[in-house]
Amino acid sequence: MAGEDWIDLKFRLFDGTDIGPNKFNPSSSVASLKESILSRWPQDKEIAPKTINDIKLINAGKILEDNRTLAESRVPVGELPGGVITMHVVVRPPLPDKHNEKQLAKSPKQNRCTCSIL
């Protein structure tokens, strides 16, 4: 599509903080969005992704695929012209090794963040 506008996106982290908003070209891949998130990840977060494979992006209840473009991944219903689209960022927890698994079993349970899409 000729003359396609850049898309304003912000990324909502598990604790409710945001990265962005920033403008992205509709031809940007989901993998490049993840790279942008990784490079802008707040340093003070206890949970942080190590690679783009540790990040899942969710838009309108759908997990976005790395090999698709932003234009292919958009859900146009309900978007306002000139509005900022919020995508949710989920970080895959690191795989525990046997030693950490035993320590985790002994530690008190912590509340985990959950998302409900209505």
N, CA, C and O atoms as a GROMACS GRO file, in nm:
protein
  472
    1MET      N    1   0.082  -0.118   0.000
    1MET     CA    2   0.000   0.000   0.000
    1MET      C    3   0.088   0.125   0.000
    1MET      O    4   0.169   0.143   0.091
    2ALA      N    5   0.073   0.209  -0.097
    2ALA     CA    6   0.155   0.329  -0.106
    2ALA      C    7   0.111   0.430   0.001
    2ALA      O    8  -0.007   0.443   0.032
    3GLY      N    9   0.209   0.501   0.055
    3GLY     CA   10   0.179   0.607   0.151
    3GLY      C   11   0.127   0.558   0.285
    3GLY      O   12   0.059   0.631   0.357
    4GLU      N   13   0.159   0.434   0.320
    4GLU     CA   14   0.112   0.381   0.449
    4GLU      C   15   0.177   0.458   0.563
    4GLU      O   16   0.297   0.487   0.559
    5ASP      N   17   0.099   0.492   0.663
    5ASP     CA   18   0.150   0.568   0.777
    5ASP      C   19   0.227   0.477   0.871
    5ASP      O   20   0.202   0.357   0.880
    6TRP      N   21   0.321   0.539   0.942
    6TRP     CA   22   0.392   0.468   1.047
    6TRP      C   23   0.292   0.437   1.159
    6TRP      O   24   0.192   0.506   1.174
    7ILE      N   25   0.322   0.335   1.235
    7ILE     CA   26   0.229   0.290   1.339
    7ILE      C   27   0.290   0.321   1.476
    7ILE      O   28   0.404   0.285   1.505
    8ASP      N   29   0.211   0.389   1.560
    8ASP     CA   30   0.254   0.419   1.697
    8ASP      C   31   0.224   0.298   1.784
    8ASP      O   32   0.110   0.254   1.794
    9LEU      N   33   0.329   0.245   1.848
    9LEU     CA   34   0.314   0.130   1.937
    9LEU      C   35   0.376   0.160   2.072
    9LEU      O   36   0.477   0.228   2.083
   10LYS      N   37   0.312   0.106   2.174
   10LYS     CA   38   0.378   0.100   2.305
   10LYS      C   39   0.364  -0.044   2.352
   10LYS      O   40   0.270  -0.114   2.316
   11PHE      N   41   0.459  -0.084   2.432
   11PHE     CA   42   0.465  -0.223   2.478
   11PHE      C   43   0.444  -0.226   2.628
   11PHE      O   44   0.522  -0.167   2.703
   12ARG      N   45   0.340  -0.294   2.673
   12ARG     CA   46   0.305  -0.303   2.814
   12ARG      C   47   0.373  -0.426   2.874
   12ARG      O   48   0.351  -0.538   2.828
   13LEU      N   49   0.455  -0.403   2.976
   13LEU     CA   50   0.527  -0.511   3.043
   13LEU      C   51   0.438  -0.574   3.148
   13LEU      O   52   0.331  -0.522   3.180
   14PHE      N   53   0.483  -0.687   3.202
   14PHE     CA   54   0.405  -0.766   3.298
   14PHE      C   55   0.367  -0.691   3.423
   14PHE      O   56   0.267  -0.724   3.488
   15ASP      N   57   0.445  -0.588   3.460
   15ASP     CA   58   0.416  -0.514   3.583
   15ASP      C   59   0.336  -0.386   3.557
   15ASP      O   60   0.313  -0.308   3.649
   16GLY      N   61   0.293  -0.365   3.433
   16GLY     CA   62   0.211  -0.249   3.400
   16GLY      C   63   0.288  -0.130   3.348
   16GLY      O   64   0.227  -0.032   3.305
   17THR      N   65   0.422  -0.135   3.349
   17THR     CA   66   0.500  -0.025   3.292
   17THR      C   67   0.504  -0.040   3.140
   17THR      O   68   0.481  -0.149   3.086
   18ASP      N   69   0.534   0.069   3.073
   18ASP     CA   70   0.534   0.070   2.926
   18ASP      C   71   0.672   0.103   2.872
   18ASP      O   72   0.750   0.175   2.934
   19ILE      N   73   0.699   0.049   2.752
   19ILE     CA   74   0.813   0.090   2.671
   19ILE      C   75   0.750   0.162   2.552
   19ILE      O   76   0.668   0.104   2.480
   20GLY      N   77   0.790   0.285   2.530
   20GLY     CA   78   0.734   0.360   2.418
   20GLY      C   79   0.635   0.464   2.466
   20GLY      O   80   0.631   0.492   2.586
   21PRO      N   81   0.557   0.520   2.379
   21PRO     CA   82   0.532   0.480   2.241
   21PRO      C   83   0.644   0.521   2.145
   21PRO      O   84   0.714   0.619   2.168
   22ASN      N   85   0.658   0.441   2.038
   22ASN     CA   86   0.751   0.467   1.931
   22ASN      C   87   0.681   0.440   1.799
   22ASN      O   88   0.584   0.364   1.793
   23LYS      N   89   0.730   0.501   1.693
   23LYS     CA   90   0.672   0.480   1.560
   23LYS      C   91   0.748   0.368   1.489
   23LYS      O   92   0.871   0.362   1.494
   24PHE      N   93   0.672   0.281   1.423
   24PHE     CA   94   0.731   0.170   1.349
   24PHE      C   95   0.671   0.166   1.209
   24PHE      O   96   0.554   0.199   1.188
   25ASN      N   97   0.753   0.125   1.114
   25ASN     CA   98   0.710   0.108   0.976
   25ASN      C   99   0.623  -0.017   0.968
   25ASN      O  100   0.657  -0.118   1.030
   26PRO      N  101   0.512  -0.014   0.895
   26PRO     CA  102   0.426  -0.132   0.883
   26PRO      C  103   0.499  -0.255   0.826
   26PRO      O  104   0.456  -0.368   0.847
   27SER      N  105   0.609  -0.232   0.754
   27SER     CA  106   0.684  -0.345   0.697
   27SER      C  107   0.785  -0.404   0.796
   27SER      O  108   0.854  -0.500   0.762
   28SER      N  109   0.795  -0.348   0.917
   28SER     CA  110   0.884  -0.402   1.020
   28SER      C  111   0.838  -0.542   1.059
   28SER      O  112   0.718  -0.568   1.070
   29SER      N  113   0.934  -0.631   1.080
   29SER     CA  114   0.898  -0.766   1.124
   29SER      C  115   0.873  -0.768   1.274
   29SER      O  116   0.922  -0.681   1.347
   30VAL      N  117   0.797  -0.866   1.318
   30VAL     CA  118   0.772  -0.883   1.462
   30VAL      C  119   0.906  -0.907   1.534
   30VAL      O  120   0.925  -0.860   1.646
   31ALA      N  121   0.998  -0.980   1.469
   31ALA     CA  122   1.130  -1.004   1.529
   31ALA      C  123   1.203  -0.872   1.552
   31ALA      O  124   1.270  -0.856   1.655
   32SER      N  125   1.192  -0.777   1.459
   32SER     CA  126   1.260  -0.648   1.479
   32SER      C  127   1.194  -0.568   1.591
   32SER      O  128   1.263  -0.492   1.661
   33LEU      N  129   1.062  -0.583   1.610
   33LEU     CA  130   0.995  -0.519   1.724
   33LEU      C  131   1.052  -0.575   1.854
   33LEU      O  132   1.078  -0.500   1.948
   34LYS      N  133   1.070  -0.707   1.858
   34LYS     CA  134   1.124  -0.770   1.979
   34LYS      C  135   1.266  -0.722   2.007
   34LYS      O  136   1.304  -0.702   2.122
   35GLU      N  137   1.346  -0.704   1.900
   35GLU     CA  138   1.482  -0.653   1.918
   35GLU      C  139   1.478  -0.512   1.978
   35GLU      O  140   1.559  -0.479   2.064
   36SER      N  141   1.384  -0.432   1.932
   36SER     CA  142   1.368  -0.297   1.986
   36SER      C  143   1.331  -0.302   2.134
   36SER      O  144   1.384  -0.226   2.215
   37ILE      N  145   1.239  -0.392   2.169
   37ILE     CA  146   1.198  -0.408   2.310
   37ILE      C  147   1.318  -0.451   2.394
   37ILE      O  148   1.341  -0.397   2.502
   38LEU      N  149   1.394  -0.548   2.343
   38LEU     CA  150   1.510  -0.600   2.416
   38LEU      C  151   1.612  -0.488   2.442
   38LEU      O  152   1.670  -0.480   2.551
   39SER      N  153   1.635  -0.402   2.341
   39SER     CA  154   1.734  -0.295   2.357
   39SER      C  155   1.685  -0.185   2.451
   39SER      O  156   1.767  -0.113   2.510
   40ARG      N  157   1.554  -0.171   2.467
   40ARG     CA  158   1.498  -0.066   2.554
   40ARG      C  159   1.448  -0.120   2.687
   40ARG      O  160   1.384  -0.046   2.763
   41TRP      N  161   1.474  -0.245   2.717
   41TRP     CA  162   1.424  -0.307   2.840
   41TRP      C  163   1.478  -0.232   2.961
   41TRP      O  164   1.599  -0.212   2.971
   42PRO      N  165   1.391  -0.192   3.054
   42PRO     CA  166   1.437  -0.120   3.175
   42PRO      C  167   1.535  -0.205   3.257
   42PRO      O  168   1.510  -0.323   3.283
   43GLN      N  169   1.646  -0.143   3.296
   43GLN     CA  170   1.751  -0.215   3.368
   43GLN      C  171   1.711  -0.255   3.509
   43GLN      O  172   1.769  -0.347   3.566
   44ASP      N  173   1.611  -0.187   3.567
   44ASP     CA  174   1.575  -0.213   3.707
   44ASP      C  175   1.477  -0.329   3.723
   44ASP      O  176   1.434  -0.358   3.835
   45LYS      N  177   1.440  -0.396   3.614
   45LYS     CA  178   1.343  -0.507   3.622
   45LYS      C  179   1.411  -0.635   3.669
   45LYS      O  180   1.520  -0.670   3.624
   46GLU      N  181   1.344  -0.704   3.762
   46GLU     CA  182   1.398  -0.830   3.814
   46GLU      C  183   1.395  -0.939   3.706
   46GLU      O  184   1.488  -1.018   3.694
   47ILE      N  185   1.287  -0.941   3.628
   47ILE     CA  186   1.274  -1.038   3.520
   47ILE      C  187   1.307  -0.967   3.390
   47ILE      O  188   1.246  -0.866   3.356
   48ALA      N  189   1.406  -1.022   3.317
   48ALA     CA  190   1.446  -0.960   3.191
   48ALA      C  191   1.474  -1.069   3.088
   48ALA      O  192   1.532  -1.172   3.121
   49PRO      N  193   1.432  -1.046   2.964
   49PRO     CA  194   1.461  -1.145   2.859
   49PRO      C  195   1.609  -1.138   2.820
   49PRO      O  196   1.670  -1.031   2.825
   50LYS      N  197   1.664  -1.252   2.781
   50LYS     CA  198   1.802  -1.255   2.736
   50LYS      C  199   1.811  -1.245   2.583
   50LYS      O  200   1.905  -1.186   2.530
   51THR      N  201   1.713  -1.304   2.513
   51THR     CA  202   1.710  -1.300   2.368
   51THR      C  203   1.566  -1.271   2.323
   51THR      O  204   1.474  -1.270   2.405
   52ILE      N  205   1.548  -1.247   2.194
   52ILE     CA  206   1.412  -1.222   2.144
   52ILE      C  207   1.325  -1.347   2.156
   52ILE      O  208   1.203  -1.337   2.156
   53ASN      N  209   1.388  -1.464   2.166
   53ASN     CA  210   1.310  -1.588   2.182
   53ASN      C  211   1.243  -1.596   2.319
   53ASN      O  212   1.150  -1.675   2.338
   54ASP      N  213   1.289  -1.515   2.414
   54ASP     CA  214   1.230  -1.513   2.548
   54ASP      C  215   1.107  -1.421   2.554
   54ASP      O  216   1.039  -1.414   2.657
   55ILE      N  217   1.079  -1.351   2.444
   55ILE     CA  218   0.970  -1.253   2.442
   55ILE      C  219   0.856  -1.302   2.353
   55ILE      O  220   0.878  -1.354   2.244
   56LYS      N  221   0.734  -1.285   2.404
   56LYS     CA  222   0.615  -1.307   2.322
   56LYS      C  223   0.540  -1.175   2.318
   56LYS      O  224   0.520  -1.110   2.420
   57LEU      N  225   0.497  -1.136   2.197
   57LEU     CA  226   0.418  -1.015   2.180
   57LEU      C  227   0.274  -1.055   2.154
   57LEU      O  228   0.246  -1.143   2.073
   58ILE      N  229   0.182  -0.989   2.225
   58ILE     CA  230   0.040  -1.021   2.211
   58ILE      C  231  -0.033  -0.894   2.168
   58ILE      O  232  -0.021  -0.789   2.232
   59ASN      N  233  -0.108  -0.906   2.060
   59ASN     CA  234  -0.191  -0.795   2.013
   59ASN      C  235  -0.332  -0.848   1.992
   59ASN      O  236  -0.353  -0.942   1.915
   60ALA      N  237  -0.428  -0.788   2.060
   60ALA     CA  238  -0.570  -0.827   2.050
   60ALA      C  239  -0.589  -0.975   2.076
   60ALA      O  240  -0.668  -1.042   2.009
   61GLY      N  241  -0.516  -1.027   2.175
   61GLY     CA  242  -0.534  -1.166   2.216
   61GLY      C  243  -0.460  -1.268   2.132
   61GLY      O  244  -0.474  -1.388   2.156
   62LYS      N  245  -0.382  -1.224   2.034
   62LYS     CA  246  -0.310  -1.317   1.947
   62LYS      C  247  -0.159  -1.300   1.966
   62LYS      O  248  -0.108  -1.188   1.971
   63ILE      N  249  -0.090  -1.414   1.977
   63ILE     CA  250   0.056  -1.412   1.984
   63ILE      C  251   0.109  -1.388   1.844
   63ILE      O  252   0.073  -1.458   1.749
   64LEU      N  253   0.196  -1.288   1.830
   64LEU     CA  254   0.247  -1.251   1.698
   64LEU      C  255   0.367  -1.338   1.661
   64LEU      O  256   0.451  -1.369   1.746
   65GLU      N  257   0.374  -1.376   1.535
   65GLU     CA  258   0.481  -1.462   1.484
   65GLU      C  259   0.597  -1.376   1.437
   65GLU      O  260   0.578  -1.273   1.371
   66ASP      N  261   0.722  -1.418   1.471
   66ASP     CA  262   0.842  -1.343   1.440
   66ASP      C  263   0.857  -1.312   1.290
   66ASP      O  264   0.905  -1.205   1.254
   67ASN      N  265   0.817  -1.405   1.204
   67ASN     CA  266   0.843  -1.390   1.060
   67ASN      C  267   0.738  -1.305   0.989
   67ASN      O  268   0.749  -1.285   0.868
   68ARG      N  269   0.639  -1.257   1.059
   68ARG     CA  270   0.534  -1.174   0.997
   68ARG      C  271   0.566  -1.027   1.017
   68ARG      O  272   0.639  -0.989   1.109
   69THR      N  273   0.511  -0.944   0.930
   69THR     CA  274   0.533  -0.800   0.943
   69THR      C  275   0.428  -0.741   1.036
   69THR      O  276   0.328  -0.805   1.069
   70LEU      N  277   0.453  -0.620   1.076
   70LEU     CA  278   0.358  -0.549   1.161
   70LEU      C  279   0.225  -0.530   1.088
   70LEU      O  280   0.119  -0.546   1.148
   71ALA      N  281   0.230  -0.499   0.959
   71ALA     CA  282   0.107  -0.481   0.881
   71ALA      C  283   0.025  -0.610   0.876
   71ALA      O  284  -0.098  -0.606   0.884
   72GLU      N  285   0.092  -0.725   0.864
   72GLU     CA  286   0.022  -0.854   0.861
   72GLU      C  287  -0.034  -0.892   0.997
   72GLU      O  288  -0.132  -0.966   1.006
   73SER      N  289   0.027  -0.841   1.103
   73SER     CA  290  -0.010  -0.880   1.239
   73SER      C  291  -0.114  -0.788   1.302
   73SER      O  292  -0.167  -0.820   1.408
   74ARG      N  293  -0.143  -0.677   1.240
   74ARG     CA  294  -0.237  -0.580   1.298
   74ARG      C  295  -0.379  -0.631   1.292
   74ARG      O  296  -0.418  -0.703   1.201
   75VAL      N  297  -0.453  -0.593   1.393
   75VAL     CA  298  -0.596  -0.621   1.395
   75VAL      C  299  -0.664  -0.484   1.384
   75VAL      O  300  -0.667  -0.410   1.482
   76PRO      N  301  -0.718  -0.450   1.267
   76PRO     CA  302  -0.767  -0.314   1.247
   76PRO      C  303  -0.894  -0.278   1.323
   76PRO      O  304  -0.922  -0.159   1.340
   77VAL      N  305  -0.969  -0.375   1.368
   77VAL     CA  306  -1.096  -0.346   1.437
   77VAL      C  307  -1.068  -0.273   1.568
   77VAL      O  308  -0.990  -0.320   1.651
   78GLY      N  309  -1.131  -0.159   1.585
   78GLY     CA  310  -1.120  -0.085   1.711
   78GLY      C  311  -1.001   0.008   1.718
   78GLY      O  312  -0.985   0.078   1.818
   79GLU      N  313  -0.918   0.012   1.614
   79GLU     CA  314  -0.805   0.104   1.617
   79GLU      C  315  -0.851   0.243   1.576
   79GLU      O  316  -0.932   0.258   1.485
   80LEU      N  317  -0.800   0.342   1.644
   80LEU     CA  318  -0.834   0.480   1.613
   80LEU      C  319  -0.726   0.538   1.524
   80LEU      O  320  -0.608   0.517   1.550
   81PRO      N  321  -0.764   0.611   1.420
   81PRO     CA  322  -0.661   0.676   1.338
   81PRO      C  323  -0.577   0.770   1.425
   81PRO      O  324  -0.630   0.852   1.500
   82GLY      N  325  -0.446   0.757   1.414
   82GLY     CA  326  -0.357   0.841   1.493
   82GLY      C  327  -0.343   0.796   1.637
   82GLY      O  328  -0.273   0.862   1.715
   83GLY      N  329  -0.406   0.686   1.676
   83GLY     CA  330  -0.398   0.637   1.813
   83GLY      C  331  -0.276   0.549   1.834
   83GLY      O  332  -0.213   0.504   1.738
   84VAL      N  333  -0.244   0.524   1.959
   84VAL     CA  334  -0.131   0.439   1.994
   84VAL      C  335  -0.185   0.299   2.023
   84VAL      O  336  -0.280   0.283   2.099
   85ILE      N  337  -0.125   0.199   1.962
   85ILE     CA  338  -0.164   0.060   1.984
   85ILE      C  339  -0.078   0.005   2.097
   85ILE      O  340   0.044   0.019   2.095
   86THR      N  341  -0.141  -0.058   2.194
   86THR     CA  342  -0.068  -0.119   2.304
   86THR      C  343  -0.058  -0.269   2.280
   86THR      O  344  -0.160  -0.337   2.262
   87MET      N  345   0.064  -0.320   2.280
   87MET     CA  346   0.088  -0.464   2.270
   87MET      C  347   0.141  -0.512   2.404
   87MET      O  348   0.218  -0.442   2.470
   88HIS      N  349   0.101  -0.629   2.444
   88HIS     CA  350   0.147  -0.686   2.570
   88HIS      C  351   0.272  -0.770   2.547
   88HIS      O  352   0.283  -0.842   2.448
   89VAL      N  353   0.365  -0.759   2.640
   89VAL     CA  354   0.491  -0.831   2.632
   89VAL      C  355   0.493  -0.937   2.742
   89VAL      O  356   0.475  -0.905   2.860
   90VAL      N  357   0.514  -1.061   2.703
   90VAL     CA  358   0.526  -1.171   2.798
   90VAL      C  359   0.668  -1.224   2.790
   90VAL      O  360   0.718  -1.250   2.680
   91VAL      N  361   0.732  -1.239   2.905
   91VAL     CA  362   0.868  -1.292   2.909
   91VAL      C  363   0.861  -1.436   2.954
   91VAL      O  364   0.805  -1.468   3.059
   92ARG      N  365   0.920  -1.523   2.873
   92ARG     CA  366   0.926  -1.664   2.910
   92ARG      C  367   1.026  -1.678   3.024
   92ARG      O  368   1.140  -1.634   3.012
   93PRO      N  369   0.983  -1.741   3.135
   93PRO     CA  370   1.077  -1.756   3.246
   93PRO      C  371   1.192  -1.848   3.207
   93PRO      O  372   1.174  -1.939   3.126
   94PRO      N  373   1.310  -1.824   3.264
   94PRO     CA  374   1.424  -1.910   3.231
   94PRO      C  375   1.396  -2.054   3.276
   94PRO      O  376   1.331  -2.077   3.378
   95LEU      N  377   1.446  -2.149   3.199
   95LEU     CA  378   1.428  -2.289   3.236
   95LEU      C  379   1.512  -2.320   3.359
   95LEU      O  380   1.633  -2.296   3.358
   96PRO      N  381   1.450  -2.372   3.464
   96PRO     CA  382   1.527  -2.399   3.586
   96PRO      C  383   1.616  -2.523   3.568
   96PRO      O  384   1.577  -2.620   3.503
   97ASP      N  385   1.735  -2.516   3.626
   97ASP     CA  386   1.816  -2.638   3.630
   97ASP      C  387   1.784  -2.712   3.759
   97ASP      O  388   1.709  -2.661   3.842
   98LYS      N  389   1.838  -2.830   3.776
   98LYS     CA  390   1.803  -2.914   3.892
   98LYS      C  391   1.834  -2.844   4.024
   98LYS      O  392   1.754  -2.853   4.117
   99HIS      N  393   1.947  -2.773   4.034
   99HIS     CA  394   1.986  -2.707   4.157
   99HIS      C  395   1.887  -2.595   4.191
   99HIS      O  396   1.842  -2.585   4.306
  100ASN      N  397   1.853  -2.511   4.092
  100ASN     CA  398   1.759  -2.401   4.116
  100ASN      C  399   1.619  -2.452   4.145
  100ASN      O  400   1.543  -2.390   4.220
  101GLU      N  401   1.583  -2.566   4.085
  101GLU     CA  402   1.450  -2.623   4.106
  101GLU      C  403   1.429  -2.659   4.253
  101GLU      O  404   1.321  -2.636   4.308
  102LYS      N  405   1.532  -2.715   4.318
  102LYS     CA  406   1.524  -2.750   4.460
  102LYS      C  407   1.510  -2.624   4.545
  102LYS      O  408   1.432  -2.620   4.640
  103GLN      N  409   1.587  -2.520   4.510
  103GLN     CA  410   1.578  -2.394   4.585
  103GLN      C  411   1.441  -2.331   4.565
  103GLN      O  412   1.385  -2.276   4.659
  104LEU      N  413   1.386  -2.339   4.445
  104LEU     CA  414   1.256  -2.283   4.415
  104LEU      C  415   1.147  -2.353   4.494
  104LEU      O  416   1.052  -2.289   4.541
  105ALA      N  417   1.159  -2.483   4.510
  105ALA     CA  418   1.060  -2.560   4.585
  105ALA      C  419   1.060  -2.519   4.732
  105ALA      O  420   0.955  -2.522   4.798
  106LYS      N  421   1.176  -2.480   4.785
  106LYS     CA  422   1.186  -2.441   4.925
  106LYS      C  423   1.142  -2.296   4.949
  106LYS      O  424   1.102  -2.261   5.059
  107SER      N  425   1.151  -2.212   4.845
  107SER     CA  426   1.118  -2.071   4.862
  107SER      C  427   0.967  -2.052   4.868
  107SER      O  428   0.892  -2.130   4.810
  108PRO      N  429   0.922  -1.946   4.937
  108PRO     CA  430   0.777  -1.921   4.945
  108PRO      C  431   0.721  -1.884   4.808
  108PRO      O  432   0.791  -1.827   4.724
  109LYS      N  433   0.596  -1.918   4.786
  109LYS     CA  434   0.530  -1.890   4.658
  109LYS      C  435   0.512  -1.739   4.643
  109LYS      O  436   0.478  -1.670   4.739
  110GLN      N  437   0.534  -1.690   4.521
  110GLN     CA  438   0.514  -1.549   4.492
  110GLN      C  439   0.396  -1.535   4.397
  110GLN      O  440   0.365  -1.626   4.321
  111ASN      N  441   0.332  -1.419   4.403
  111ASN     CA  442   0.222  -1.393   4.310
  111ASN      C  443   0.279  -1.378   4.170
  111ASN      O  444   0.384  -1.316   4.151
  112ARG      N  445   0.211  -1.433   4.074
  112ARG     CA  446   0.252  -1.424   3.935
  112ARG      C  447   0.154  -1.335   3.860
  112ARG      O  448   0.035  -1.330   3.893
  113CYS      N  449   0.204  -1.265   3.760
  113CYS     CA  450   0.120  -1.179   3.677
  113CYS      C  451   0.041  -1.265   3.580
  113CYS      O  452   0.095  -1.358   3.519
  114THR      N  453  -0.085  -1.234   3.564
  114THR     CA  454  -0.166  -1.303   3.465
  114THR      C  455  -0.240  -1.199   3.383
  114THR      O  456  -0.269  -1.090   3.430
  115CYS      N  457  -0.269  -1.234   3.260
  115CYS     CA  458  -0.346  -1.146   3.171
  115CYS      C  459  -0.479  -1.211   3.141
  115CYS      O  460  -0.485  -1.331   3.113
  116SER      N  461  -0.584  -1.134   3.146
  116SER     CA  462  -0.716  -1.179   3.105
  116SER      C  463  -0.762  -1.087   2.994
  116SER      O  464  -0.772  -0.966   3.013
  117ILE      N  465  -0.790  -1.144   2.879
  117ILE     CA  466  -0.836  -1.064   2.768
  117ILE      C  467  -0.985  -1.090   2.752
  117ILE      O  468  -1.028  -1.202   2.727
  118LEU      N  469  -1.061  -0.984   2.769
  118LEU     CA  470  -1.206  -0.996   2.766
  118LEU      C  471  -1.262  -0.952   2.634
  118LEU      O  472  -1.383  -0.956   2.614
   0.00000   0.00000   0.00000
